[in-house]
Amino acid sequence: MTDILNIIGGGMAGSEAAWQAANAGIKVIIHEMRPKVKTFAHRTEFLGEMVCSNSFRSDDDEQNAVGLLHWEMRAANGLIMATAEKHRIPAGGALAVDRDPFAQSVTAALTAHPNISISYEEITSLPDEGPWIIATGPLTSGALAEAIAAETGAEALAFFDAIAPIVYHDSINMDIAWMQSRYDKGDTIEEQTAYLNCPMTKDQYEAFINALLDAEKTEFKEGETAGYFDGCLPIEVMAERGRETLRWGPMKPVGLTNEHDPETKAHAVVQLRRDNSLGTLYNIVGFQTKMKYGAQKAVFKTIPALEDAEFARLGGIHRNSFINSPTLLDSEMRLKSKPNIRFVGQITGVEGYVESAAMGLLAGKLAVAEMRGETLAQVPETTAMGALVSHITGGAAAKTFQPMNVNFGLFPPLEGMKSGRRGRKDRYKGYTDRAKVDWQKWLAPPA
């Protein structure tokens, strides 16, 4: 048995892979280039840093595919989900965390583990021997990205990702804004009031759209084309698709009642979600942007209640890279041309913190089995974990491959149950019930 598992990248995927392998008794080295080599998006030296949103999205494990993925990771003793629970902050039905304490805890857990060591240096080439996991995420360093491109015979695919701004709470006008989760979702008052809402009249909304469309934007470098992931579109790109697009997206006014004026329904609502446990920072939900900094301040201050807003962080845009996984990887996420290397996380074309960590969890388990000379059964496609890995390793069409969040569209149909909106609730419950049984069987196969 090879003694050491090397993992490049200490983000969500790399951290989870290391945790799974180390807990199985395998010695692990995490190779993390930060803080020596910085990226556009990262702010700290911590492992598991959240560079965009502070949300792991829905925690509903009966009606939502990402919530089911939460459940599967918890059932497998995942580090990321356990740490998220420790640093959870109110977010209605979503699982949101206080980002810096979360990353600090992930780092502390990995650093303290007797089977894990951390090497802070940049890896610039693909190793020829030994088991390796590449979990460098969408911000893979230039040198390593070039090595990957040289090995695979094609340039890595790329898309652009945008970051939403964060506002200081004490700069928000609470005479206009109010606290409420959409449809009062949540089991406690704290959860039911997890979001801060800024209402807009029709005239205010139209003026906001005009300002958004006219604002100065970040220009792409020569030769770059803007391919965005649909789940993280800049708001100005959404506005360009139609003036009502934002009202049907992040600014939809449904399920909310203005406590300052209950009889008047807002034409649109901007929501902010708590970004830390102290409640001093709030991020503007869905407001990823490529506007230049000066334009951001001018446009966002036209939002009622944000006229005097002070920003802890403005939005930004950066280039993300991912490989054509359906062409390059086998069913266990190994590079076909160099099967000693597994690719996991966002570099494989899964989108989101949860999906990245989940693929890291799976890769850790697969690597352990391989190092021990064992063979694990294929993860059932009926599970969220299995549906996602099957999608990126062959289920998706290679010619049109783009980043994908987990969703029930990736799952095999339920026998005897027709699709359609009327039966959607029962269908989703059927997916999750089936997945939970199959995932537990895969985790603990019969002796």
GUVO-615306 format. One record per residue (C-alpha): x, y, z; residue in one letter. Coordinates in nm, 3 decimals. Each point is the difference from the previous one (the first is absolute). Layout:
// GUVO-615306
> px  py  pz  res
> X  Y  Z  a
...
This chain:
// GUVO-615306
> px  py  pz  res
> 0.000  0.000  0.000  m
> 0.128  0.349  -0.089  t
> 0.052  0.183  0.325  d
> -0.098  0.360  -0.075  i
> -0.290  0.169  -0.178  l
> 0.096  0.342  -0.138  n
> -0.272  0.260  -0.052  i
> 0.054  0.323  -0.192  i
> -0.230  0.274  0.126  g
> -0.147  0.070  0.342  g
> -0.344  0.125  -0.097  g
> -0.328  -0.177  0.065  m
> 0.078  -0.304  -0.214  a
> 0.361  -0.045  0.110  g
> -0.083  0.049  0.367  s
> -0.280  -0.257  -0.009  e
> 0.208  -0.252  -0.194  a
> 0.281  0.032  0.252  a
> -0.238  -0.043  0.293  w
> -0.156  -0.317  -0.141  q
> 0.334  -0.160  -0.081  a
> 0.165  0.097  0.328  a
> -0.290  -0.136  0.204  n
> 0.043  -0.329  -0.185  a
> 0.360  -0.019  0.122  g
> 0.175  0.132  -0.313  i
> 0.285  0.251  0.026  k
> -0.087  0.315  -0.195  v
> 0.197  0.302  -0.119  i
> -0.203  0.305  -0.102  i
> 0.193  0.225  -0.241  h
> -0.143  0.353  0.024  e
> 0.167  0.289  -0.185  m
> -0.162  0.273  0.210  r
> 0.111  0.226  0.161  p
> 0.327  -0.009  -0.198  k
> -0.186  0.011  -0.332  v
> -0.314  0.210  0.015  k
> -0.316  -0.002  -0.213  t
> -0.238  0.275  -0.100  f
> -0.284  -0.132  0.215  a
> 0.158  -0.133  0.319  h
> 0.050  0.233  0.298  r
> 0.153  -0.228  0.263  t
> 0.248  -0.283  0.043  e
> -0.266  -0.237  0.141  f
> -0.096  -0.333  -0.151  l
> -0.364  -0.029  -0.102  g
> -0.033  0.375  -0.058  e
> -0.335  0.110  -0.146  m
> 0.086  0.248  -0.274  v
> -0.348  0.086  -0.127  c
> -0.326  -0.058  0.188  s
> -0.005  -0.117  0.362  n
> -0.291  -0.236  -0.076  s
> -0.008  -0.374  -0.061  f
> -0.352  0.056  -0.139  r
> -0.311  -0.196  0.098  s
> 0.023  -0.237  0.296  d
> -0.330  -0.173  -0.090  d
> 0.094  -0.366  -0.043  d
> -0.348  -0.106  -0.117  e
> -0.081  0.252  -0.273  q
> 0.336  0.129  -0.119  n
> 0.289  -0.180  -0.168  a
> 0.271  0.208  0.168  v
> -0.169  -0.057  0.337  g
> 0.014  -0.372  -0.074  l
> 0.371  0.038  -0.074  l
> 0.037  0.163  0.345  h
> -0.167  -0.307  0.151  w
> 0.223  -0.244  -0.186  e
> 0.314  0.184  0.108  m
> -0.114  0.005  0.363  r
> -0.070  -0.373  -0.019  a
> 0.360  -0.048  -0.118  a
> 0.141  0.206  0.290  n
> 0.101  0.285  -0.228  g
> 0.220  0.275  0.140  l
> -0.156  0.283  -0.198  i
> -0.358  -0.066  0.110  m
> 0.098  -0.058  0.364  a
> 0.198  0.325  0.006  t
> -0.280  0.190  -0.174  a
> -0.240  -0.111  0.272  e
> 0.232  0.136  0.269  k
> 0.011  0.343  -0.165  h
> -0.355  0.014  -0.133  r
> -0.176  0.337  -0.008  i
> -0.369  0.066  -0.072  p
> -0.090  -0.017  -0.369  a
> -0.358  -0.126  -0.016  g
> 0.004  -0.344  -0.163  g
> 0.359  0.038  -0.119  a
> 0.322  -0.108  0.173  l
> 0.214  0.312  0.030  a
> 0.311  0.041  0.215  v
> 0.221  0.263  0.154  d
> 0.270  -0.034  -0.266  r
> 0.325  0.082  0.180  d
> -0.062  -0.209  0.316  p
> -0.116  -0.281  -0.229  f
> 0.327  0.003  -0.198  a
> 0.204  0.035  0.319  q
> -0.170  -0.311  0.142  s
> 0.058  -0.201  -0.318  v
> 0.367  0.100  0.012  t
> 0.030  -0.086  0.370  a
> -0.160  -0.342  -0.047  a
> 0.229  -0.093  -0.287  l
> 0.312  0.140  0.165  t
> -0.069  -0.191  0.321  a
> -0.064  -0.334  -0.170  h
> 0.293  -0.239  0.063  p
> -0.021  -0.143  -0.353  n
> 0.004  0.334  -0.180  i
> 0.288  0.233  -0.077  s
> -0.021  0.322  -0.198  i
> 0.263  0.122  -0.244  s
> -0.030  0.363  -0.107  y
> 0.145  0.004  -0.349  e
> -0.117  0.015  -0.361  e
> -0.008  -0.322  -0.202  i
> 0.069  0.086  -0.363  t
> 0.003  -0.337  -0.176  s
> -0.198  -0.323  -0.011  l
> 0.160  -0.275  0.212  p
> 0.080  -0.329  -0.172  d
> -0.006  -0.228  0.302  e
> -0.202  -0.060  0.315  g
> -0.365  0.078  0.071  p
> -0.082  0.368  -0.043  w
> -0.320  0.202  0.012  i
> -0.015  0.333  -0.180  i
> -0.255  0.222  0.173  a
> 0.128  0.340  -0.105  t
> -0.342  0.140  -0.079  g
> -0.089  0.253  -0.266  p
> 0.298  0.221  0.087  l
> 0.268  -0.254  -0.087  t
> 0.342  0.166  -0.029  s
> 0.124  0.087  -0.347  g
> 0.292  -0.244  0.001  a
> -0.210  -0.297  0.111  l
> -0.277  0.092  -0.241  a
> 0.255  -0.003  -0.283  e
> 0.124  -0.342  0.111  a
> -0.357  -0.132  0.000  i
> -0.062  0.144  -0.346  a
> 0.322  -0.156  -0.131  a
> -0.095  -0.342  0.137  e
> -0.359  -0.001  -0.119  t
> 0.080  0.135  -0.344  g
> -0.251  0.282  0.027  a
> -0.031  0.328  0.180  e
> -0.205  -0.006  0.318  a
> -0.347  0.130  -0.052  l
> -0.080  0.324  0.177  a
> -0.286  0.216  0.117  f
> -0.026  0.319  0.201  f
> -0.126  0.008  0.358  d
> -0.114  0.307  0.189  a
> -0.001  0.092  0.370  i
> -0.275  0.192  0.182  a
> 0.074  0.302  0.222  p
> -0.018  0.002  0.382  i
> -0.151  0.291  0.195  v
> 0.050  0.114  0.361  y
> -0.331  -0.044  0.183  h
> 0.026  0.323  0.194  d
> 0.007  0.195  -0.327  s
> -0.342  -0.135  -0.110  i
> -0.310  0.215  0.054  n
> -0.229  -0.221  0.209  m
> -0.280  0.258  -0.017  d
> -0.042  -0.129  -0.356  i
> 0.132  -0.356  0.014  a
> -0.150  -0.281  0.208  w
> 0.098  -0.352  0.108  m
> -0.193  -0.296  -0.144  q
> 0.074  -0.329  -0.174  s
> -0.210  -0.062  -0.308  r
> -0.333  -0.158  0.102  y
> 0.128  0.019  0.361  d
> 0.196  -0.317  -0.066  k
> 0.173  -0.154  0.299  g
> -0.085  -0.169  0.328  d
> 0.107  0.288  0.227  t
> -0.055  0.374  0.008  i
> 0.369  0.047  -0.070  e
> -0.024  -0.211  -0.317  e
> -0.327  0.163  -0.105  q
> 0.170  0.341  0.017  t
> 0.334  -0.104  -0.149  a
> -0.009  0.229  -0.305  y
> 0.008  0.376  -0.021  l
> -0.240  0.138  -0.264  n
> 0.018  0.326  -0.196  c
> -0.326  0.079  -0.186  p
> -0.024  0.179  -0.334  m
> -0.286  0.174  -0.175  t
> -0.039  -0.042  -0.375  k
> 0.167  0.337  -0.066  d
> 0.290  -0.085  0.230  q
> 0.042  -0.338  -0.168  y
> -0.001  0.151  -0.349  e
> 0.256  0.261  0.107  a
> 0.216  -0.276  0.151  f
> -0.012  -0.204  -0.322  i
> 0.096  0.308  -0.203  n
> 0.295  0.070  0.229  a
> 0.105  -0.364  -0.015  l
> -0.005  -0.012  -0.378  l
> 0.186  0.331  -0.034  d
> 0.269  -0.076  0.261  a
> 0.364  -0.044  -0.095  e
> 0.090  -0.370  -0.011  k
> 0.322  -0.197  0.023  t
> 0.136  -0.064  -0.347  e
> 0.134  -0.340  -0.098  f
> 0.352  -0.041  -0.129  k
> 0.057  -0.039  -0.371  e
> -0.093  -0.349  -0.111  g
> -0.216  -0.073  0.303  e
> -0.367  -0.079  -0.043  t
> -0.255  0.021  0.278  a
> -0.144  -0.344  0.072  g
> -0.189  0.026  0.328  y
> -0.133  -0.274  0.223  f
> -0.377  0.055  0.000  d
> -0.026  -0.048  0.377  g
> 0.233  0.294  0.065  c
> -0.081  0.257  -0.269  l
> 0.100  0.363  0.060  p
> -0.314  0.206  0.063  i
> 0.075  0.228  -0.293  e
> 0.009  -0.303  -0.232  v
> -0.339  -0.108  0.135  m
> -0.133  0.354  -0.056  a
> 0.123  -0.009  -0.358  e
> -0.219  -0.305  -0.059  r
> -0.312  0.202  0.078  g
> -0.107  0.278  0.235  r
> -0.222  -0.237  0.200  e
> 0.260  -0.275  0.039  t
> 0.120  0.116  0.343  l
> -0.359  0.025  0.127  r
> -0.038  -0.369  -0.077  w
> 0.340  -0.081  0.147  g
> 0.188  0.140  0.302  p
> -0.232  0.305  0.029  m
> -0.333  -0.185  -0.004  k
> -0.244  0.163  0.247  p
> -0.209  -0.307  0.089  v
> -0.039  -0.147  0.350  g
> 0.091  0.326  0.175  l
> -0.200  0.258  0.196  t
> 0.152  0.341  0.076  n
> -0.037  0.055  0.373  e
> 0.026  0.376  -0.054  h
> -0.287  0.001  -0.253  d
> -0.186  -0.335  0.006  p
> -0.272  0.108  -0.244  e
> 0.239  0.094  -0.281  t
> 0.157  -0.276  -0.206  k
> 0.350  0.075  -0.126  a
> 0.062  -0.012  -0.373  h
> 0.341  -0.160  0.066  a
> 0.204  -0.089  0.309  v
> 0.375  -0.014  0.050  v
> 0.093  -0.257  0.265  q
> 0.314  -0.009  0.213  l
> 0.110  -0.305  0.199  r
> 0.204  0.004  0.319  r
> 0.365  -0.072  -0.074  d
> 0.135  -0.047  0.352  n
> -0.126  -0.113  0.341  s
> 0.023  0.350  0.147  l
> -0.247  0.129  -0.256  g
> 0.231  0.288  -0.089  t
> 0.043  -0.103  -0.365  l
> -0.264  -0.075  -0.264  y
> 0.052  -0.114  -0.358  n
> -0.239  0.109  -0.276  i
> -0.165  -0.322  -0.114  v
> 0.043  -0.080  -0.368  g
> 0.181  0.328  -0.072  f
> 0.313  -0.140  -0.161  q
> 0.137  0.272  -0.224  t
> 0.268  0.100  -0.249  k
> -0.059  0.373  0.049  m
> 0.308  0.205  0.085  k
> 0.032  0.098  0.364  y
> -0.106  0.362  -0.037  g
> -0.303  -0.101  -0.204  a
> -0.099  -0.261  0.259  q
> -0.014  0.255  0.278  k
> -0.204  0.241  -0.211  a
> -0.249  -0.260  -0.122  v
> -0.047  -0.189  0.326  f
> -0.058  0.320  0.194  k
> -0.311  0.062  -0.214  t
> -0.159  -0.297  0.182  i
> -0.237  0.123  0.274  p
> 0.160  -0.051  0.345  a
> 0.349  -0.020  -0.153  l
> 0.038  0.368  -0.083  e
> 0.271  0.034  0.268  d
> 0.134  -0.354  -0.029  a
> 0.363  -0.069  0.084  e
> 0.156  -0.303  -0.165  f
> 0.226  -0.253  0.171  a
> 0.061  -0.154  -0.341  r
> -0.107  0.101  -0.348  l
> -0.093  -0.249  -0.269  g
> 0.244  -0.132  -0.257  g
> 0.048  -0.237  -0.288  i
> 0.268  -0.257  -0.066  h
> 0.083  -0.272  -0.248  r
> -0.079  -0.355  0.108  n
> 0.140  -0.306  -0.174  s
> -0.130  -0.355  -0.020  f
> 0.089  -0.308  -0.201  i
> -0.220  -0.195  -0.239  n
> -0.057  -0.275  0.255  s
> -0.230  -0.227  -0.209  p
> 0.286  -0.038  -0.249  t
> 0.298  -0.007  0.235  l
> -0.109  -0.184  0.317  l
> -0.102  -0.360  0.068  d
> -0.290  -0.098  0.225  s
> 0.219  0.041  0.312  e
> 0.113  0.351  -0.100  m
> 0.346  -0.118  -0.105  r
> 0.173  0.166  -0.292  l
> -0.009  -0.261  -0.275  k
> 0.348  0.086  -0.125  s
> 0.147  0.005  0.354  k
> -0.220  -0.219  0.222  p
> 0.212  0.073  0.306  n
> -0.167  0.344  0.004  i
> -0.357  0.076  0.097  r
> -0.168  0.334  -0.072  f
> -0.269  0.124  0.236  v
> -0.194  0.315  0.078  g
> -0.082  0.296  -0.219  q
> 0.286  -0.068  -0.240  i
> -0.203  -0.305  -0.114  t
> -0.306  0.208  -0.085  g
> -0.212  -0.046  0.311  v
> -0.124  0.336  0.120  e
> -0.033  0.106  0.363  g
> 0.164  -0.051  0.337  y
> -0.213  -0.302  0.087  v
> 0.049  -0.179  -0.329  e
> 0.376  0.060  0.017  s
> 0.027  -0.131  0.355  a
> -0.217  -0.300  -0.087  a
> 0.227  -0.101  -0.286  m
> 0.298  0.042  0.233  g
> -0.168  -0.229  0.252  l
> -0.059  -0.263  -0.265  l
> 0.352  0.029  -0.141  a
> 0.148  -0.045  0.346  g
> -0.190  -0.323  0.048  k
> 0.086  -0.127  -0.348  l
> 0.369  0.079  0.049  a
> 0.010  -0.186  0.332  v
> -0.152  -0.310  -0.154  a
> 0.243  0.008  -0.292  e
> 0.300  0.048  0.229  m
> -0.110  -0.305  0.196  r
> -0.046  -0.208  -0.312  g
> -0.376  -0.009  0.050  e
> -0.282  0.081  -0.239  t
> -0.302  0.203  0.099  l
> -0.331  -0.057  -0.169  a
> -0.110  0.278  -0.233  q
> -0.191  0.267  0.187  v
> -0.371  -0.045  -0.088  p
> -0.121  0.259  -0.250  e
> -0.316  0.017  0.211  t
> 0.195  0.196  0.264  t
> 0.093  0.367  -0.027  a
> 0.365  -0.094  0.020  m
> -0.034  -0.265  -0.269  g
> -0.214  0.213  -0.230  a
> 0.255  0.281  0.011  l
> 0.311  -0.213  -0.060  v
> -0.176  -0.189  -0.279  s
> -0.089  0.329  -0.166  h
> 0.356  0.134  -0.008  i
> 0.166  -0.330  -0.095  t
> -0.214  -0.091  -0.298  g
> -0.363  0.093  0.051  g
> 0.044  0.349  -0.142  a
> 0.052  0.073  -0.368  a
> 0.369  0.083  -0.044  a
> -0.056  0.251  -0.281  k
> -0.230  0.220  0.208  t
> 0.142  -0.072  0.346  f
> -0.048  0.288  0.245  q
> 0.015  0.034  0.382  p
> -0.299  -0.161  0.170  m
> -0.160  0.012  0.345  n
> -0.154  -0.318  0.133  v
> -0.368  -0.025  -0.095  n
> -0.269  -0.265  -0.028  f
> 0.028  0.011  -0.379  g
> 0.322  -0.203  0.039  l
> -0.181  -0.282  0.184  f
> -0.145  -0.313  -0.164  p
> -0.380  0.026  -0.024  p
> -0.215  -0.157  0.270  l
> -0.188  -0.308  -0.110  e
> -0.372  0.052  -0.038  g
> 0.008  0.374  0.069  m
> -0.074  0.249  -0.276  k
> 0.170  0.337  -0.020  s
> -0.190  0.327  0.023  g
> -0.036  0.290  0.237  r
> -0.304  -0.141  0.179  r
> 0.189  -0.307  0.120  g
> 0.333  0.171  0.049  r
> -0.006  -0.004  0.381  k
> -0.069  -0.373  0.012  d
> 0.257  -0.063  -0.272  r
> 0.273  0.190  0.181  y
> -0.080  -0.184  0.323  k
> 0.023  -0.324  -0.197  g
> 0.344  0.094  -0.129  y
> 0.128  0.083  0.348  t
> -0.150  -0.305  0.171  d
> 0.155  -0.229  -0.263  r
> 0.334  0.181  0.017  a
> 0.030  -0.025  0.379  k
> -0.055  -0.376  -0.002  v
> 0.245  -0.056  -0.285  d
> 0.267  0.232  0.145  w
> -0.008  -0.172  0.339  q
> 0.033  -0.339  -0.171  k
> 0.303  0.126  -0.196  w
> 0.164  0.145  0.313  l
> -0.045  -0.323  0.196  a
> -0.008  -0.293  -0.245  p
> -0.097  -0.344  0.137  p
> 0.285  -0.188  0.167  a
